[in-house]
Amino acid sequence: MVGRERHAERPGHDRTSIESLGLWIFIASEAFLFLVLISTRFALVGFERPAELNQPLGAAVTAVLLSSSVSAYAATRALAGGEAGRFRLFVRLTLALGVVFLGGLALEWAEGFAAFPPARGYGSVFFTLTGFHGAHVLSGLVVLWLATRRARDPWPVRAAVRYWTFVDAVWLFIYPTLYLL
Amino acid sequence: MIRGLAGALAGYAVGAALVAAIRALTGVDPLAAEPLVVAGFPFALIGWLLGVGVWQAWAREWVGLDARPAAPPGWRRYFAYSTDHKVIGVQYLVTFTVIFLLAGLSALLLRVELAAPGQAILPPATYNQVMSLHGILMIAVAVSVIIAGFGNYLVPLLIGAEDMAFPRLNALSYWLIPPVALLLLTSTVLGGWDSGWTGYAPLSERNRVGQIFFNLSFILVGLSSIIGGLNFLVTIIRLRAPGMTWGRLPIFVWGIFLTSLMSAVFTQSVAVAMLLTLLDRVFGTGFFAAARGGSPLLYENLFWFYSHPAVYVMIIPGWVLALEVLPHFARRALFAYRWAVGGLAGVVALSGVVWIHHMFTSGVPFVFLPVFLATTELISIPTGVIFLSALGTLWLGRLWLRTPMLFAIAVFFNFLIGGITGIFLADVPTDVQLQDTYFVVAHFHYTIVGGEIFGLFAGIYYWFPKITGRMYDERLGQLHFWWMFIAFNLTFFPMFGLGLAGMNRRIADYDAALANTNLFVSIASFALGASFLVFLWNVIVSWTRGPMAQANPWRARTLEWQTSSPPPLENFPVPPTVVAGPYEYGTGRAHAVLGGAAGGDD
């Protein structure tokens, strides 16, 4: 609190631009985490892929997560336009799509546990990557919910949506890595 | 801090109970030690952080209460969750200096065992544990001490800011460090671990439970380092005083900026290596377990992809600290400032493409050997530029040989030896012979102790009057320098010979023919250890009873000397405006003026 107010007083030290840059660097740092995790797939099992993967389910959860990014963007537009009702609608839609994604992931885990167990090879990579990403989706949902609960200030909402979009974008790399290559 | 420990215990109980319950429900042995420790750990960590001050100073806002930042007066602020970058810098410096001295004592234990061949004062198993502990503690010190200690204290001062960009995050990154010390100590009680600081699989996967404390503490140091790096980047980009252009940044700030880039990016890789080891051990995944199709070589790649850049995270702050000291004591501008910044950037750029040179004998594909030999050799070009900048600054300067200057010059003397011997480790044919010998031990101690730690002491003496408001004793400082410099060289130089003669590192015994040199090294190492007693005496006596220091005892131009010693909470009574470069000696131009009225841009 103290530091926050002290800096805000100084000319040229706009708190939002400081926090925005911090968020971008945090996102870059997280991106490297996923880059390293994704690289283990190719180092460990090359392009090997089990036939038991549920391809329709994989495509479906991907579509769900992508549309959640669109609705999150629509929510920020509504907030900027001062349309409180539309804003709440799109936030709830985004949260719901995120929960559906996690549900689909749980289904995939239940199926995959027997077909390609986490004890070796592809299974190790699959459960670790989807587990890490799932934890990020969950944290993204919590952040989005906290930021939009009291939307007096547009910046926390924009920040939460930026993080959410990042988490969705990561899936755009994980999905082909696990399902298509 | 007591609240922190209570919070940690409560958190651990919650986490462990949760896991035990889940395991009991699914019908597996609910009280297996490792899952309890690993799952209890994040909860314990959160409990600790909330207890030491995150709750009071920060988290209360999340639930709609008013935050109550900790601001106890006097010395008690050094034990509180303070958000003042100067307090945090001192917390880091003192903590890591204490860890440095403890880890140094563990090295002396090793030298007792190595004083003569064939003895077992430390049984081999204990030797391996002490060697591992020495390694990881010193790595933690080397990665963090200058950047987190002096970086925190000085970067806001040097750029004319009031604090870091994220003061509460800054405090958080410091309070992640005490649990590391606690974890490593607990691990020793539980029988320790003996995989060295590299923790290679498959040993790390079969080792005693002590191993997971190593993995967890490594992740914590990494987390602290990432958060710190992020904070420095934002601070330096966004909070520079009016007129502080990139071309006027003191070289030390440039070094911290470039080092932070590396911390923020590469640390992920080692964190993943540690996490996957834990997953292998606790959840039975097969990343590094060769028996289940895993790849130990993958561990080495992930590990060194961070841990080679990590040596630049250690040495660049040491270099730039020395480069920062040289102009003020040579009364000349830093020679080839732009080229020096370019040299640092060149080292950073190359740091990510050399890691395989740690693995020449690990069975990597042959085609990698010449490629990584070449990229590694390329690093000597930007490094050479940095040396030219240092020598050019000294050349025809009027040298004022006070203690900080002596240490700063020694950085370049020692690093020259460390750098030249590195060439033999980058060249594949010689490396195949020298891998895992004392030649390697001598090489990296010359670079990190000779380079970074000598730089650290240059910084401690240089900024001692600024930080404490009192002057250190110059005669004792010079005694410490010469004693440490001579004993350091007597300790580590003979190790090159031991390595050439084939003495293996990390092993408690050696060929009887090497007895005399080893006895000599052991005696010299005790002399080196004793030199720190002079340092400690000087620091303790001067800090409590030394003469009061002036605001600017070195008559230096940079911003930290333009405010009182020690600086007030908000650093500068009026915000400074920067009007010229930081090292304008002999031109009569000031670097900055307090207040924005006079001056303006060139």
Interface residues (C-beta under 8 A of the other chain):
Chain A: M1 V2 G3 R6 H7 R10 G12 H13 S17 I18 L21 G22 I25 F26 A28 S29 F32 L33 L35 V36 L37 T40 A43 L44 P118 A119 R120 G121 G123 S124 F127 T128 L146
Chain B: A57 E61 W62 D66 A67 P69 A71 T83 E162 D163 M164 A165 F166 P167 R168 I226 L230 N231 L233 V234 I237 R238 L239 P242 A264 V265 F266 Q268 S269 A271 V272 L276 L279 F283 G284 T285 G286 F287 R292 G293 G294 S295 L298 N301 L302 F305 E570 P575
